[in-house]
Amino acid sequence: MVASTSLEQARTAFTERRWSDAVDRFGAADAGADGLSGDDLDRFATAADLVGFVERAIELGTRAHEAHLAAGRPDRAAYTAAWLSLESMNSGRHSQATGWLARAQRLVARLDEPGAAAGFALIPEALAALYAGDAGRAAELFGRAGEIAERFRDPDVAAFALLGGGEAAIMAGDPARGIRMLDEVMVSVTAGEVGPVPSGIVYCAVIGYCHLTFELARAVEWTRALDRWCRDQPSLIAFSGQCQAHRAELFRLHGAWADAMAAAKLAEEGLLAGDVGAAFGAQYQQAEVLRLRGELEEAEVRYAKAAETGWDPEPGLALLRLDEGRAALAQSLIRGSAEGADPATRCHLLPAIVSIEVAAGDLDAARAAADELAAMQRTTPSGMLRAVAAYADGEVRLAAGDPTGAFTRLRAAREAWVEAGAPYEVARCRVLMARARRDLDEEEAAELEEELAASAFAELGATVAVAALARQRGLGWTGLPLTGREVEVLRLVARGITNREIAAELHLSEKTVARHLSNIFTKLDVPSRAAATAYAFEHHLV
């Protein structure tokens, strides 16, 4: 009687998504003389999974599989085996995942009418193809799984198939089609048609791909939906840490860095509580905030912890090396990460590739990366991608000596970032716009852009950016009253080269060089090039 009452209470708690209560009640019922049926063990395993008991979930799933076989239900046993393959894969148990997949496929092959299990058994195989870089094979398998799910009206398998198909399309270089498929699967999830574990997997995967493809508006929309979904299930552990990691990324972009760090720490707490999917994001998002704040040693520690999860901590680590002034190392890291990357991951790396290649002096590589972004932007109407592509184009144009073209593109990027509500990116645009204006002899306008950028960086606490801007403005050269460009000109004067040669090296007009030289004479109170050269040597500028 006690076991029967506990089982009824467990089923009610499961239906109401009170996962901790479900685990407790199923545990009590399982201790009874009759134990639990295969279906109840499936429910027990799901509840255990959702409260972060991954190993226990796999043990219960194994028992459910055996119970289904004992009850003469090989179709349900195959379905559970497919679930165990996915669960093992997600928790890093790759040998077990392979074994359970083989078991599911063997059972399906023996059945005259395997039902939805035949579709579910295709999902782990499709994911393996996707992770191996074979997007075409993955798309074929996901498509077959989706057809079976539709025939047998299984919303969970249908959701996995549509999600996987969208991922395969994005990885094959068709982000527009992939995003449409992800939008479609999110409709079924938000409508409550899909089970809790598939729903969480879909939420987190879709948001991750939105970030990879610069679909900011969608990332915001679906992160809010995921946040509501998690809050409606107070005892939920699985996916809650991942939700916080996604929130941290959005907070960081929108300039709320303290909130971003707090969310990333909550993601870390979720990891410790059992949300293994939060491992990378919890560490990487903390590292990103620390890097922007100039806490580079601590950021490096966090990037290293992120790398321990098996994922590449890029572009963050490469950008940290660039902040340290180690452009060649940054170049090596980002090239290594980009080599062989799927289109979605490469898209995510391209903005950093442009900045690092410019800093390393390889303008051909920078231009190629900027052109890739431009091509993606033409096929994907994303406001964030428009901003990223315009900034990259402007950055390369400026480095190549086209201040007019650079200014136009950087202004477009600034406007797009303003629309997105990204103050740090707006300030970065202003820094390069100032350089472009100065190259166009618009000194007062350049100084205004720099002042606005400096104010934004200071408010955010972006110490690395503040220091870099100070150097550009000439405020970091032992108190010298020169702008960064004037320091460059003075160094070249000290080498004994002519105005024409200086103009060629800095991609300026001779008139601009002459104006800079006049300003140098005035600011340093020296009468000639020889005196200016002596000043440069005395102050260790050469």
KEVOKE-209000 format. One line per 2 residues: their letters; for each residue z, x, y of C-alpha. Coordinates in Angstrom, 3 decimals. Layout:
N
a = Z X Y  ...
***
This chain:
542
mv = 0.000 0.000 0.000  0.880 2.819 2.416
as = -2.355 4.657 1.592  -4.362 1.440 2.072
ts = -2.765 0.798 5.460  -3.373 4.409 6.529
le = -7.015 4.146 5.470  -7.534 0.993 7.506
qa = -5.867 2.659 10.489  -7.994 5.780 9.974
rt = -11.221 3.797 9.949  -10.153 1.927 13.089
af = -9.263 5.179 14.866  -12.628 6.622 13.841
te = -14.529 3.617 15.171  -12.568 3.817 18.445
rr = -13.198 7.588 18.643  -9.508 8.491 18.585
ws = -10.251 11.639 16.646  -6.770 13.150 16.343
da = -5.371 9.845 15.106  -8.267 9.570 12.662
vd = -7.524 13.020 11.243  -3.835 12.183 10.815
rf = -4.487 8.793 9.211  -7.234 10.022 6.914
ga = -4.914 12.851 5.893  -2.195 10.380 4.986
ad = -4.629 8.198 3.055  -6.053 11.238 1.261
ag = -2.595 12.075 -0.009  -2.497 8.787 -1.898
ad = -3.064 8.473 -5.578  -6.659 7.280 -5.322
gl = -7.815 9.793 -2.687  -10.806 8.994 -0.467
sg = -14.333 7.846 -1.172  -17.323 9.968 -0.268
dd = -18.023 7.877 2.854  -14.411 8.203 4.052
ld = -14.447 11.928 3.375  -17.592 12.109 5.533
rf = -15.710 10.343 8.317  -12.679 12.588 7.802
at = -14.902 15.676 8.030  -16.539 14.416 11.221
aa = -13.171 13.746 12.874  -11.866 17.158 11.840
dl = -14.976 18.776 13.266  -14.538 16.982 16.594
vg = -10.945 18.156 17.028  -11.953 21.757 16.389
fv = -11.008 22.144 12.719  -14.342 23.595 11.641
er = -13.238 25.186 8.378  -11.398 22.043 7.371
ai = -14.470 19.981 8.239  -16.602 22.099 5.924
el = -14.018 21.795 3.125  -13.925 18.002 3.551
gt = -17.706 17.819 3.710  -17.874 19.736 0.456
ra = -15.509 17.243 -1.143  -17.592 14.370 0.267
he = -20.717 15.864 -1.269  -19.035 16.124 -4.660
ah = -17.661 12.582 -4.382  -21.127 11.206 -3.682
la = -22.502 13.000 -6.750  -19.651 11.677 -8.884
ag = -20.318 8.152 -7.620  -24.000 8.403 -8.567
rp = -25.251 8.572 -5.011  -27.457 11.672 -4.882
dr = -29.170 10.461 -1.692  -25.841 10.519 0.184
aa = -24.956 13.824 -1.474  -28.228 15.288 -0.165
yt = -27.521 13.917 3.317  -24.053 15.487 3.357
aa = -25.482 18.770 2.052  -27.917 18.832 4.988
wl = -25.008 18.208 7.368  -23.062 21.050 5.771
sl = -26.055 23.345 6.229  -26.148 22.558 9.958
es = -22.390 22.891 10.315  -22.415 26.252 8.534
mn = -25.315 27.466 10.651  -23.573 26.479 13.900
sg = -20.353 28.251 12.880  -22.094 31.497 11.909
rh = -21.872 31.042 8.120  -25.533 31.804 7.503
sq = -25.340 32.392 3.732  -23.545 29.088 3.260
at = -26.095 27.387 5.498  -28.927 28.676 3.319
gw = -27.131 27.602 0.152  -26.437 24.078 1.367
la = -30.020 23.705 2.562  -31.295 24.697 -0.875
ra = -28.900 22.169 -2.454  -30.110 19.394 -0.123
qr = -33.768 20.174 -0.797  -33.232 20.286 -4.553
lv = -31.529 16.876 -4.536  -34.226 15.372 -2.335
ar = -36.963 16.691 -4.637  -35.369 14.907 -7.620
ld = -35.230 11.516 -5.905  -38.034 8.976 -6.075
ep = -36.888 7.506 -2.750  -34.566 9.959 -0.955
ga = -34.550 7.970 2.273  -33.336 9.540 5.510
aa = -31.905 12.489 3.581  -35.443 13.825 3.202
gf = -35.754 13.970 6.975  -32.290 15.442 7.478
al = -33.030 18.201 4.959  -35.988 19.271 7.127
ip = -33.799 19.859 10.210  -32.072 23.120 9.132
ea = -35.407 24.459 7.881  -37.041 23.589 11.207
la = -34.231 25.246 13.147  -34.603 28.404 11.077
al = -38.310 28.504 11.972  -37.479 27.897 15.636
ya = -34.908 30.704 15.747  -37.383 33.009 13.992
gd = -39.859 32.417 16.825  -42.290 30.216 14.894
ag = -42.438 27.290 17.313  -45.544 25.836 15.659
ra = -43.975 25.609 12.216  -40.766 24.245 13.755
ae = -42.679 21.530 15.627  -44.422 20.476 12.415
lf = -41.137 20.177 10.510  -39.359 18.346 13.328
gr = -42.305 15.967 13.537  -42.114 15.172 9.819
ag = -38.345 14.660 10.086  -38.868 12.277 12.999
ei = -41.396 10.208 11.050  -38.980 9.854 8.119
ae = -36.094 8.968 10.462  -38.191 6.273 12.104
rf = -39.229 4.819 8.756  -35.634 4.593 7.560
rd = -34.135 3.825 10.972  -31.711 6.738 11.065
pd = -30.788 7.436 14.724  -28.993 10.724 14.017
va = -31.917 12.360 12.241  -34.276 10.891 14.828
af = -32.217 12.498 17.609  -32.188 15.892 15.899
al = -35.943 15.684 15.304  -36.755 14.747 18.899
lg = -34.387 17.380 20.282  -35.932 20.041 18.066
gg = -39.439 18.955 18.971  -38.606 19.317 22.659
ea = -37.104 22.756 22.106  -40.170 23.843 20.127
ai = -42.499 22.644 22.892  -40.549 24.589 25.518
ma = -40.487 27.729 23.373  -44.240 27.354 22.795
gd = -44.822 27.482 26.559  -45.154 23.756 27.311
pa = -41.955 23.004 29.264  -43.258 19.788 30.834
rg = -43.840 18.177 27.426  -40.587 19.596 26.081
ir = -38.526 18.223 28.944  -40.075 14.756 28.476
ml = -38.963 14.824 24.844  -35.468 15.931 25.835
de = -35.270 13.086 28.352  -36.217 10.663 25.590
vm = -33.542 11.862 23.192  -30.948 11.680 25.962
vs = -31.747 7.986 26.404  -30.703 7.289 22.818
vt = -27.567 9.415 23.187  -26.373 7.843 26.437
ag = -27.092 4.370 24.993  -24.572 5.088 22.233
ev = -27.136 4.875 19.436  -26.322 8.326 18.024
gp = -23.240 9.526 16.154  -20.601 11.686 17.869
vp = -21.509 15.104 16.435  -25.265 14.755 16.981
sg = -24.545 13.392 20.461  -22.513 16.451 21.404
iv = -25.129 18.805 20.007  -27.877 17.017 21.938
yc = -25.919 16.992 25.200  -25.197 20.704 25.129
av = -28.656 21.751 23.930  -30.476 19.656 26.531
ig = -28.329 20.947 29.382  -28.850 24.509 28.198
yc = -32.615 24.101 28.206  -32.478 22.477 31.647
hl = -30.811 25.627 32.969  -33.310 27.885 31.194
tf = -36.260 26.047 32.735  -34.699 25.632 36.217
el = -34.459 21.835 35.882  -31.456 21.673 38.196
ar = -31.502 17.938 38.902  -31.552 17.139 35.198
av = -28.840 19.707 34.484  -26.607 18.050 37.074
ew = -27.321 14.548 35.766  -26.752 15.351 32.107
tr = -23.690 17.546 32.784  -22.065 14.618 34.570
al = -22.914 12.390 31.617  -21.470 14.950 29.186
dr = -18.327 15.204 31.305  -17.852 11.415 31.128
wc = -18.525 11.436 27.396  -15.869 14.117 26.840
rd = -13.311 12.378 29.089  -13.777 9.120 27.176
qp = -12.556 10.933 24.039  -9.276 12.597 25.113
sl = -8.656 14.329 21.785  -12.163 15.780 21.610
ia = -12.210 19.578 21.272  -15.748 20.214 20.030
fs = -18.207 20.347 22.963  -15.433 20.103 25.589
gq = -15.453 23.863 26.191  -19.244 23.895 26.346
cq = -19.074 21.094 28.912  -16.792 23.226 31.081
ah = -19.155 26.204 30.779  -22.034 24.045 32.016
ra = -19.870 22.772 34.879  -19.009 26.372 35.777
el = -22.691 27.260 36.085  -23.315 24.344 38.433
fr = -20.212 25.089 40.518  -21.376 28.692 40.894
lh = -24.837 27.673 42.019  -23.413 25.273 44.578
ga = -21.102 27.914 46.044  -17.805 26.612 44.647
wa = -16.911 29.899 43.013  -13.190 29.219 42.622
da = -14.015 25.967 40.838  -16.593 27.805 38.724
ma = -14.013 30.338 37.602  -11.501 27.582 36.842
aa = -14.074 25.691 34.748  -15.054 28.881 32.903
kl = -11.397 29.519 32.062  -11.118 25.958 30.748
ae = -14.178 26.706 28.619  -12.319 29.721 27.258
eg = -9.346 27.501 26.454  -11.743 25.169 24.654
ll = -12.994 28.122 22.641  -9.466 29.082 21.625
ag = -8.791 25.464 20.646  -11.782 25.402 18.314
dv = -14.986 24.776 20.288  -16.870 27.773 18.920
ga = -19.993 26.771 20.835  -18.246 27.718 24.095
af = -17.906 31.402 23.153  -20.840 32.767 25.150
ga = -20.687 30.487 28.183  -16.949 30.900 28.698
qy = -17.305 34.673 29.039  -20.710 34.855 30.722
qq = -19.868 32.395 33.495  -16.664 34.257 34.347
ae = -18.638 37.508 34.422  -21.187 36.036 36.830
vl = -18.549 34.958 39.351  -16.754 38.299 39.083
rl = -20.030 40.180 39.647  -20.848 38.181 42.760
rg = -17.328 38.782 44.081  -17.728 42.518 43.576
el = -15.164 42.802 40.770  -17.630 44.814 38.759
ee = -15.311 46.432 36.210  -13.828 43.115 35.151
ae = -17.286 41.551 35.149  -18.495 44.253 32.772
vr = -15.620 43.471 30.399  -16.599 39.802 30.372
ya = -20.277 40.576 29.807  -19.249 42.717 26.832
ka = -17.212 39.840 25.403  -20.192 37.527 25.885
ae = -22.354 40.018 23.987  -19.901 39.925 21.057
tg = -21.080 36.350 20.376  -24.508 37.705 19.443
wd = -26.272 36.529 22.601  -27.791 38.868 25.162
pe = -25.684 38.909 28.395  -28.761 38.991 30.603
pg = -29.806 38.868 33.324  -26.202 39.262 34.474
la = -25.485 42.712 33.075  -28.769 44.149 34.391
ll = -28.014 42.720 37.849  -24.564 44.306 37.698
rl = -26.205 47.694 37.089  -28.468 47.034 40.052
de = -25.408 46.254 42.194  -24.026 49.621 41.123
gr = -27.185 51.298 42.430  -28.482 52.127 38.931
aa = -31.937 50.596 39.246  -33.483 52.572 36.383
la = -30.792 51.406 33.945  -31.099 47.836 35.204
qs = -34.854 48.063 34.646  -34.372 49.314 31.098
li = -31.912 46.518 30.265  -33.991 43.676 31.661
rg = -37.198 44.942 30.063  -35.458 45.219 26.708
sa = -34.166 41.669 27.008  -37.545 40.273 28.068
eg = -39.484 42.024 25.319  -40.258 39.501 22.633
ad = -38.285 36.725 24.355  -39.461 33.165 23.868
pa = -41.072 31.506 26.940  -37.935 29.572 27.907
tr = -35.698 32.634 27.827  -38.320 34.731 29.612
ch = -38.592 32.096 32.322  -34.836 32.392 32.859
ll = -35.103 36.197 33.157  -38.115 36.356 35.493
pa = -36.285 36.126 38.864  -34.088 39.084 37.940
iv = -37.105 40.971 36.588  -38.796 40.650 39.985
si = -35.768 41.895 41.961  -35.064 44.764 39.579
ev = -38.685 45.931 39.380  -38.908 45.881 43.192
aa = -35.728 47.961 43.427  -37.053 50.369 40.778
gd = -40.333 50.747 42.662  -42.670 49.168 40.098
ld = -44.436 46.626 42.320  -47.126 45.942 39.716
aa = -44.513 44.760 37.226  -42.755 42.787 39.948
ra = -46.013 41.101 40.968  -46.818 40.210 37.357
aa = -43.399 38.555 36.938  -43.717 36.696 40.240
de = -47.146 35.443 39.190  -45.676 34.144 35.919
la = -43.141 32.133 37.890  -45.887 30.811 40.153
am = -47.927 29.690 37.142  -44.914 27.886 35.664
qr = -44.174 26.228 38.978  -47.682 24.814 39.198
tt = -47.212 22.934 35.911  -43.532 21.974 36.269
ps = -42.505 19.952 39.360  -38.983 21.360 39.609
gm = -37.376 21.916 43.007  -35.325 24.833 41.733
lr = -38.358 26.471 40.127  -40.225 26.028 43.404
av = -37.421 27.865 45.209  -37.256 30.648 42.618
aa = -41.035 31.178 42.590  -41.302 31.237 46.388
ya = -38.461 33.755 46.716  -39.993 36.033 44.066
dg = -43.383 35.926 45.756  -41.821 36.655 49.143
ev = -39.753 39.521 47.752  -42.829 41.211 46.307
rl = -44.938 40.604 49.408  -42.254 42.175 51.583
aa = -42.016 45.248 49.377  -45.814 45.548 49.402
gd = -46.007 45.600 53.230  -46.995 41.975 53.921
pt = -44.190 40.739 56.190  -46.172 37.758 57.467
ga = -46.926 36.397 53.998  -43.423 37.272 52.848
ft = -41.782 35.375 55.692  -43.790 32.231 54.962
rl = -42.832 32.229 51.300  -39.192 33.141 51.941
ra = -38.860 30.340 54.458  -40.212 27.914 51.834
ar = -37.670 29.266 49.347  -34.849 28.886 51.849
ea = -35.782 25.253 52.504  -35.880 24.505 48.775
wv = -32.489 26.164 48.222  -31.015 24.212 51.130
ea = -32.237 21.042 49.443  -30.639 22.174 46.181
ga = -27.322 22.922 47.914  -27.183 26.598 46.920
py = -25.605 28.546 49.828  -25.690 31.984 48.186
ev = -29.408 31.698 47.492  -30.031 30.459 51.044
ar = -28.261 33.551 52.376  -30.308 35.831 50.113
cr = -33.459 34.320 51.576  -32.172 34.984 55.084
vl = -31.571 38.661 54.259  -35.198 39.195 53.291
ma = -36.445 36.995 56.133  -34.584 39.295 58.511
ra = -36.388 42.298 57.093  -39.706 40.529 57.449
rr = -38.957 39.552 61.051  -37.938 43.098 61.882
dl = -41.191 44.428 60.441  -42.949 41.935 62.716
de = -41.076 43.298 65.779  -38.917 40.173 66.015
ee = -35.614 42.028 66.387  -33.522 39.228 67.910
aa = -34.658 36.721 65.285  -33.921 39.265 62.563
el = -30.405 39.807 63.844  -29.789 36.055 63.905
ee = -30.878 35.711 60.271  -28.577 38.582 59.319
el = -25.635 37.081 61.153  -26.107 33.745 59.393
aa = -26.419 35.492 56.030  -23.347 37.641 56.685
sa = -21.308 34.573 57.596  -22.365 32.740 54.422
fa = -21.644 35.737 52.202  -18.240 36.255 53.788
el = -17.305 32.599 53.321  -18.310 32.744 49.659
ga = -16.499 36.033 49.051  -19.719 37.770 48.022
tv = -18.501 41.291 48.698  -21.438 43.065 47.074
av = -23.907 41.110 49.194  -21.804 41.703 52.329
aa = -21.854 45.461 51.721  -25.595 45.508 51.006
la = -26.313 43.552 54.186  -24.093 45.888 56.175
rq = -26.186 48.795 54.947  -29.364 46.977 55.909
rg = -27.954 46.387 59.385  -26.877 50.006 59.686
lg = -23.192 49.126 59.712  -22.383 50.999 56.561
wt = -23.557 54.459 57.649  -20.225 55.948 58.757
gl = -20.163 53.732 61.823  -23.655 54.583 63.066
pl = -25.045 52.092 65.614  -28.405 51.914 63.807
tg = -30.045 49.204 61.753  -31.049 49.926 58.192
re = -34.707 50.262 59.206  -33.788 52.663 62.020
ve = -31.892 54.821 59.546  -35.020 54.928 57.352
vl = -37.138 55.999 60.337  -34.602 58.647 61.397
rl = -34.555 60.136 57.912  -38.344 60.455 57.948
va = -38.296 61.972 61.441  -35.843 64.538 60.141
rg = -38.396 65.465 57.478  -40.723 66.478 60.292
it = -43.511 63.935 59.691  -45.527 62.130 62.357
nr = -45.315 58.521 63.500  -48.571 57.772 61.687
ei = -47.181 59.182 58.429  -43.939 57.256 58.886
aa = -45.923 54.063 59.467  -47.900 54.611 56.268
el = -44.804 55.296 54.181  -42.868 52.271 55.469
hl = -45.914 49.971 55.686  -45.428 49.496 59.445
se = -47.677 49.804 62.465  -47.447 52.948 64.573
kt = -46.362 50.726 67.474  -43.398 49.475 65.443
va = -42.438 53.024 64.488  -42.561 54.066 68.141
rh = -40.314 51.168 69.104  -37.808 52.057 66.381
ls = -37.828 55.669 67.552  -37.205 54.601 71.145
ni = -34.237 52.496 69.997  -32.894 55.458 68.027
ft = -33.056 57.745 71.067  -31.259 55.146 73.175
kl = -28.547 54.270 70.652  -27.805 57.893 69.754
dv = -28.194 59.097 73.366  -30.567 61.915 72.371
ps = -33.663 63.026 74.331  -36.067 64.116 71.595
ra = -37.116 64.135 67.960  -35.496 67.529 67.522
aa = -32.172 66.239 68.826  -32.433 63.155 66.615
ta = -33.147 65.408 63.614  -30.063 67.477 64.373
ya = -28.012 64.290 64.588  -29.313 63.171 61.174
fe = -28.255 66.450 59.552  -24.851 66.410 61.260
hh = -24.152 62.929 59.955  -25.387 63.667 56.407
lv = -28.285 61.213 56.522  -30.597 63.768 54.904
***
